[in-house]
Amino acid sequence: MNKKYFNGKNKIWEDMVNHPNYDAFWQARTPLPHLKNVQPAVMVVGGLFDAQDLYGPLKTYAAIKKYNPDAVNHLVMGPWRHGGWARRDGERYQDIYFGQKTAVYYRGKIELPFFNHYLKDKPDPGLSEATIFLTGSNQWRTFDQWPPKEVTPKSLYLQPNGDLSFDVPTGTDDYEAYISDPAKPVPHTSKIVIRRDDRYVIQDQRFASTRPDVIVFESDVLNEDLTLAGDLFAHLYVTTTGTDADFIVKLIDILPDTTSYVGPNPMNVKMGGFQFMVRGEVMRAKYRNSFEHPEPMTPGELTEIVFDMEDVAHTFKAGHKMMVHIQSTWFPMVDRNPQTFVNMYKAKAKDYQKATHRVYFSKDAPSHLKMKVLE
């Protein structure tokens, strides 16, 4: 890449190649440790479907709260893409309808009163510390903090035969295996695109469910609403035949077959059975213990991999199902992992190899998602 296109003149590329891990170079560039002695009132705003930076607003709010416990520190998260609160009306994002003009509500009922009070000395609007839009139930909720206090930790376990439930597995050696080939990666979208499509974060996942390199787990139909509010972590127990691998986990809401499309539908999208991706995240296995000090995988050795999937605020309605996808490519959202322990930026063609991955769900290796359920 450097010889063919950049000729050593692209500094950003040079920095990335020279610092492939989260070393002192990158650590010096994070603003989070510097969010101390915050004096002005702060409102941190983000989109639940921000493909560029969901991490930013959540971690900024948390850092301000950690270092400045007495600061005026508000968090607002709505059903938006990057900057979506500032433009359009926020009534829908692609095929998902939110039942109200969420961005208009935010600008008129939250942002304007906030600025009027702190910049023009108008009355205090009495905003809650956290104002969060729950997708699925399509309602705004207010909380004294985020994540809210009124949550119960629960674990959603992978089960044999592609099942998914809150019961701890009881088997002794249950697993699902798949072959991941970097030459035939799972695309991040079903659409024909020439670059990363940021809309992937909310798109129907049915296109991926039938691939042999995606393993799928599905719950029974829910008898009552289930609302997730707060952090979401993946806990996987895996083996691989390679020395590195990516593990992508998606949490999906399966809409009932009777669901109808709301509004004009020129693409004739069938909402019955729509697989709405609530959250998807990736972990490169060599960084499982440290982003600064990568470690190879040992072929055939059972390894636990835990990673943050970022916060969710979503209600799985009664009559819906929960689904989990696990895969090892997500192109071009994630660059292809050679599945060998090498510097990604200097990998040769021979380094890219097929590998067989196993994901375990037994009583001694219970792969699961850890979530916060709102009471």
C-alpha positions as CSV (number, residue, x, y, z in Angstrom):
1,M,0.0,0.0,0.0
2,N,2.7,2.4,1.0
3,K,5.0,1.7,-2.0
4,K,2.1,1.6,-4.5
5,Y,0.0,4.6,-3.4
6,F,1.4,6.6,-0.4
7,N,5.1,6.7,-1.0
8,G,5.6,7.5,2.7
9,K,3.7,10.8,2.5
10,N,0.5,9.8,4.3
11,K,1.2,10.5,7.9
12,I,-2.0,9.0,9.3
13,W,-1.2,5.8,7.5
14,E,2.4,5.8,8.7
15,D,1.2,6.3,12.3
16,M,-1.2,3.4,12.0
17,V,1.4,1.1,10.5
18,N,4.0,2.0,13.0
19,H,1.6,1.7,16.0
20,P,-0.7,-1.2,15.3
21,N,-1.4,-1.7,19.0
22,Y,-2.8,0.6,21.7
23,D,0.7,1.7,22.8
24,A,1.8,5.0,24.4
25,F,1.4,6.8,21.1
26,W,-2.4,6.2,21.1
27,Q,-2.8,6.3,24.9
28,A,-1.5,9.9,24.8
29,R,-4.3,10.9,22.4
30,T,-7.4,9.8,24.3
31,P,-9.2,12.8,25.9
32,L,-11.0,10.8,28.6
33,P,-8.3,11.1,31.4
34,H,-8.3,14.9,30.8
35,L,-12.0,15.4,31.5
36,K,-11.3,16.7,35.0
37,N,-12.3,19.9,36.8
38,V,-15.3,20.4,34.4
39,Q,-17.0,23.6,35.4
40,P,-19.7,24.3,32.7
41,A,-22.9,22.3,32.5
42,V,-22.5,19.5,30.0
43,M,-24.9,17.7,27.8
44,V,-23.4,14.7,26.0
45,V,-25.6,13.6,23.0
46,G,-25.2,10.4,20.9
47,G,-27.0,8.1,18.6
48,L,-27.8,4.5,19.4
49,F,-27.0,3.7,15.7
50,D,-23.9,5.8,15.3
51,A,-21.6,3.7,13.2
52,Q,-18.7,6.1,13.6
53,D,-18.7,6.7,17.4
54,L,-21.2,5.1,19.7
55,Y,-18.2,4.6,22.1
56,G,-17.5,8.4,22.4
57,P,-20.6,9.8,24.0
58,L,-21.1,6.9,26.4
59,K,-17.5,7.0,27.6
60,T,-17.4,10.8,27.7
61,Y,-20.4,10.9,30.0
62,A,-19.0,8.2,32.2
63,A,-15.6,9.9,32.4
64,I,-17.1,13.2,33.4
65,K,-19.2,11.5,36.0
66,K,-16.1,9.6,37.4
67,Y,-13.8,12.7,37.6
68,N,-16.5,15.3,38.4
69,P,-19.2,13.7,40.6
70,D,-20.8,17.1,41.4
71,A,-20.8,18.4,37.8
72,V,-24.0,19.1,35.8
73,N,-23.7,16.2,33.4
74,H,-26.5,15.1,31.2
75,L,-26.6,12.2,28.7
76,V,-29.1,12.0,25.8
77,M,-29.1,8.9,23.6
78,G,-31.7,8.7,20.7
79,P,-32.3,6.4,17.8
80,W,-30.0,8.2,15.5
81,R,-27.1,7.8,13.2
82,H,-24.0,10.1,13.6
83,G,-25.3,13.6,14.2
84,G,-28.8,12.5,13.5
85,W,-30.3,14.6,16.3
86,A,-29.3,17.8,14.5
87,R,-30.9,17.1,11.2
88,R,-34.1,15.6,9.8
89,D,-36.9,14.6,12.1
90,G,-35.8,11.3,13.5
91,E,-39.1,9.5,12.9
92,R,-37.4,6.6,11.3
93,Y,-34.0,5.3,10.3
94,Q,-34.1,3.2,7.1
95,D,-36.8,0.5,7.6
96,I,-37.3,1.0,11.4
97,Y,-40.1,3.3,12.4
98,F,-39.8,5.0,15.8
99,G,-43.4,6.2,16.2
100,Q,-42.5,9.9,16.7
101,K,-40.2,12.7,15.5
102,T,-37.4,11.9,18.0
103,A,-34.9,14.5,16.7
104,V,-37.6,17.3,16.7
105,Y,-38.5,16.3,20.3
106,Y,-34.9,16.4,21.3
107,R,-34.1,19.8,19.8
108,G,-37.3,21.5,21.1
109,K,-37.8,19.8,24.5
110,I,-34.2,19.0,25.6
111,E,-31.5,21.0,23.8
112,L,-33.3,24.4,23.5
113,P,-34.4,24.5,27.2
114,F,-30.9,23.4,28.3
115,F,-29.2,26.3,26.3
116,N,-31.9,28.8,27.3
117,H,-31.3,28.0,31.0
118,Y,-27.5,28.0,31.0
119,L,-26.8,30.6,28.4
120,K,-29.8,33.0,28.8
121,D,-30.7,32.5,32.5
122,K,-34.2,31.2,31.7
123,P,-35.9,28.8,34.1
124,D,-34.3,25.5,34.9
125,P,-36.1,22.9,32.7
126,G,-35.5,20.2,35.3
127,L,-33.9,17.7,32.9
128,S,-33.0,14.3,34.2
129,E,-29.4,13.2,34.2
130,A,-30.1,10.6,31.5
131,T,-32.7,10.8,28.8
132,I,-32.7,7.7,26.7
133,F,-34.9,6.5,23.9
134,L,-35.8,2.8,24.1
135,T,-36.1,1.3,20.7
136,G,-38.5,-1.6,20.3
137,S,-41.1,0.1,22.7
138,N,-40.3,3.5,21.0
139,Q,-40.5,5.6,24.1
140,W,-38.3,8.2,25.9
141,R,-37.3,7.3,29.4
142,T,-35.6,9.4,32.0
143,F,-33.1,8.1,34.7
144,D,-31.1,9.5,37.6
145,Q,-28.0,8.0,36.0
146,W,-26.8,5.7,33.2
147,P,-26.8,2.8,33.3
148,P,-29.9,3.1,35.5
149,K,-30.1,1.8,39.0
150,E,-33.3,-0.1,38.3
151,V,-31.6,-3.0,36.5
152,T,-30.9,-6.7,37.1
153,P,-27.9,-8.4,35.6
154,K,-28.8,-11.4,33.5
155,S,-27.0,-13.8,31.2
156,L,-28.3,-15.1,27.9
157,Y,-26.7,-18.5,27.1
158,L,-26.0,-20.2,23.9
159,Q,-27.6,-23.7,23.8
160,P,-27.3,-26.9,21.8
161,N,-29.4,-27.1,18.6
162,G,-29.1,-23.4,18.0
163,D,-31.3,-22.5,21.0
164,L,-30.9,-19.4,23.2
165,S,-32.2,-19.0,26.8
166,F,-31.5,-17.6,30.2
167,D,-30.8,-21.1,31.5
168,V,-27.3,-22.2,32.3
169,P,-26.2,-25.0,29.9
170,T,-25.9,-28.5,31.3
171,G,-24.0,-30.4,28.6
172,T,-20.4,-31.5,29.0
173,D,-18.8,-30.9,25.5
174,D,-21.3,-29.0,23.4
175,Y,-20.0,-26.7,20.7
176,E,-20.7,-25.3,17.2
177,A,-18.0,-25.1,14.6
178,Y,-17.6,-23.1,11.5
179,I,-14.8,-22.5,8.9
180,S,-13.8,-18.9,8.4
181,D,-12.1,-18.0,5.1
182,P,-10.6,-14.5,4.7
183,A,-11.0,-14.9,1.0
184,K,-14.7,-15.2,1.3
185,P,-15.7,-12.8,4.1
186,V,-19.2,-12.3,5.5
187,P,-20.3,-8.8,4.2
188,H,-21.4,-6.2,6.6
189,T,-24.5,-5.5,4.5
190,S,-26.7,-7.2,1.9
191,K,-26.5,-4.1,-0.3
192,I,-24.1,-3.6,-3.2
193,V,-21.7,-0.9,-1.9
194,I,-18.2,0.3,-2.9
195,R,-17.2,1.3,0.7
196,R,-18.4,0.8,4.2
197,D,-22.1,1.6,4.5
198,D,-22.8,3.2,7.9
199,R,-26.5,2.1,7.7
200,Y,-25.4,-1.5,8.4
201,V,-26.0,-1.0,12.1
202,I,-29.8,-1.2,11.8
203,Q,-30.2,-3.4,8.7
204,D,-32.0,-6.7,8.3
205,Q,-29.6,-9.6,9.1
206,R,-31.5,-12.4,7.3
207,F,-28.9,-12.3,4.5
208,A,-26.3,-13.5,7.0
209,S,-28.4,-16.1,8.9
210,T,-28.1,-18.7,6.2
211,R,-24.3,-18.6,5.6
212,P,-22.2,-21.6,6.7
213,D,-19.7,-19.3,8.3
214,V,-22.2,-17.7,10.6
215,I,-23.6,-19.7,13.6
216,V,-27.1,-18.7,14.7
217,F,-28.9,-19.1,18.0
218,E,-32.6,-18.2,18.5
219,S,-34.8,-18.0,21.6
220,D,-38.4,-19.1,22.0
221,V,-41.1,-16.5,21.4
222,L,-41.1,-14.1,24.3
223,N,-44.2,-14.1,26.5
224,E,-43.6,-10.7,27.9
225,D,-41.6,-7.5,27.2
226,L,-37.9,-7.6,28.0
227,T,-36.1,-4.3,28.2
228,L,-32.3,-4.0,28.1
229,A,-30.8,-0.8,29.5
230,G,-27.0,-0.5,30.0
231,D,-23.8,-2.3,29.2
232,L,-23.7,-5.5,27.2
233,F,-20.8,-8.0,27.3
234,A,-20.0,-11.0,25.2
235,H,-18.4,-14.0,27.1
236,L,-17.2,-16.6,24.6
237,Y,-15.4,-19.9,25.1
238,V,-13.6,-20.8,21.9
239,T,-10.9,-22.8,20.1
240,T,-9.3,-22.2,16.8
241,T,-7.0,-24.0,14.4
242,G,-5.2,-20.7,13.7
243,T,-3.1,-18.3,15.9
244,D,-5.5,-15.3,15.7
245,A,-9.2,-14.8,14.9
246,D,-11.9,-12.2,15.0
247,F,-15.1,-12.9,16.8
248,I,-18.1,-10.8,15.8
249,V,-21.2,-11.1,18.0
250,K,-24.6,-9.6,17.0
251,L,-27.7,-9.3,19.2
252,I,-30.8,-9.3,17.1
253,D,-34.5,-8.7,17.5
254,I,-36.7,-11.0,15.3
255,L,-39.9,-9.3,14.4
256,P,-43.1,-11.3,14.3
257,D,-44.3,-12.6,10.9
258,T,-47.4,-10.3,11.2
259,T,-45.3,-7.1,11.3
260,S,-46.2,-4.6,8.6
261,Y,-44.1,-1.9,7.1
262,V,-44.9,1.7,8.2
263,G,-45.0,4.3,5.5
264,P,-44.1,4.2,1.8
265,N,-42.2,0.9,0.9
266,P,-40.7,1.4,-2.6
267,M,-38.2,-1.5,-2.0
268,N,-41.0,-3.8,-0.9
269,V,-39.2,-4.7,2.4
270,K,-40.9,-7.6,4.2
271,M,-41.0,-6.7,7.9
272,G,-42.4,-10.1,8.9
273,G,-39.4,-12.0,10.3
274,F,-37.1,-8.9,9.9
275,Q,-33.9,-9.5,11.9
276,F,-33.2,-6.1,13.5
277,M,-29.6,-5.8,14.7
278,V,-29.8,-4.2,18.2
279,R,-26.0,-4.3,18.6
280,G,-23.0,-5.8,16.9
281,E,-19.3,-5.8,18.0
282,V,-16.0,-7.4,17.2
283,M,-13.1,-8.6,19.2
284,R,-9.7,-9.4,17.6
285,A,-8.6,-12.4,19.7
286,K,-5.0,-11.4,20.0
287,Y,-6.2,-8.3,22.0
288,R,-8.3,-10.4,24.4
289,N,-6.1,-9.6,27.4
290,S,-4.6,-6.3,26.4
291,F,-5.0,-3.9,23.5
292,E,-1.4,-2.9,24.1
293,H,0.3,-6.3,24.3
294,P,-1.2,-8.7,21.7
295,E,-0.9,-12.5,22.3
296,P,-1.3,-15.3,19.9
297,M,-4.0,-18.0,20.2
298,T,-2.8,-21.5,20.9
299,P,-4.4,-23.8,18.3
300,G,-6.9,-26.2,19.9
301,E,-6.7,-24.6,23.4
302,L,-10.0,-23.5,25.0
303,T,-9.8,-19.8,25.5
304,E,-12.2,-17.4,27.2
305,I,-12.8,-14.1,25.3
306,V,-14.7,-11.3,27.0
307,F,-15.5,-8.0,25.3
308,D,-17.7,-4.9,25.6
309,M,-20.4,-4.7,23.0
310,E,-21.4,-1.1,24.0
311,D,-24.6,-0.1,25.8
312,V,-28.1,-1.0,24.6
313,A,-31.5,0.6,25.2
314,H,-34.0,-1.7,23.6
315,T,-37.2,-3.5,24.4
316,F,-37.7,-7.0,22.9
317,K,-41.5,-7.0,22.8
318,A,-43.7,-9.9,23.6
319,G,-44.2,-12.0,20.5
320,H,-40.7,-11.3,19.3
321,K,-37.6,-13.6,19.5
322,M,-34.0,-12.9,20.5
323,M,-31.2,-14.0,18.2
324,V,-27.4,-14.1,18.3
325,H,-25.1,-14.4,15.4
326,I,-21.4,-15.3,15.8
327,Q,-19.0,-15.0,12.8
328,S,-15.3,-14.2,12.2
329,T,-15.4,-11.8,9.2
330,W,-17.5,-8.6,8.7
331,F,-16.1,-7.0,5.6
332,P,-15.3,-4.1,5.0
333,M,-16.6,-2.9,8.3
334,V,-13.7,-4.9,9.8
335,D,-10.5,-5.6,7.9
336,R,-9.9,-9.2,7.2
337,N,-8.0,-11.1,9.9
338,P,-5.3,-13.3,8.3
339,Q,-6.0,-15.8,11.2
340,T,-2.3,-15.9,11.8
341,F,-0.5,-13.9,14.4
342,V,1.1,-11.2,12.3
343,N,1.2,-7.4,12.0
344,M,-2.0,-6.8,10.0
345,Y,-0.5,-3.9,8.1
346,K,2.4,-6.0,6.9
347,A,0.6,-9.3,6.2
348,K,1.5,-11.2,3.0
349,A,-0.9,-13.2,0.9
350,K,0.4,-16.4,2.4
351,D,-0.5,-15.2,5.9
352,Y,-4.2,-15.3,5.1
353,Q,-5.5,-18.8,5.9
354,K,-8.7,-20.6,6.5
355,A,-9.4,-21.6,10.1
356,T,-11.9,-23.7,12.0
357,H,-13.4,-22.0,15.0
358,R,-15.4,-23.7,17.7
359,V,-17.8,-21.8,20.1
360,Y,-18.6,-23.8,23.2
361,F,-21.8,-23.8,25.3
362,S,-21.4,-26.4,28.0
363,K,-21.6,-26.2,31.8
364,D,-17.8,-25.7,32.1
365,A,-17.6,-23.4,29.0
366,P,-20.9,-21.5,29.0
367,S,-20.7,-18.9,26.2
368,H,-23.2,-16.1,26.9
369,L,-24.1,-12.4,26.7
370,K,-24.2,-10.5,30.0
371,M,-26.8,-7.8,30.0
372,K,-28.8,-5.4,32.2
373,V,-32.6,-6.0,32.3
374,L,-34.7,-3.0,33.3
375,E,-37.2,-3.7,36.1
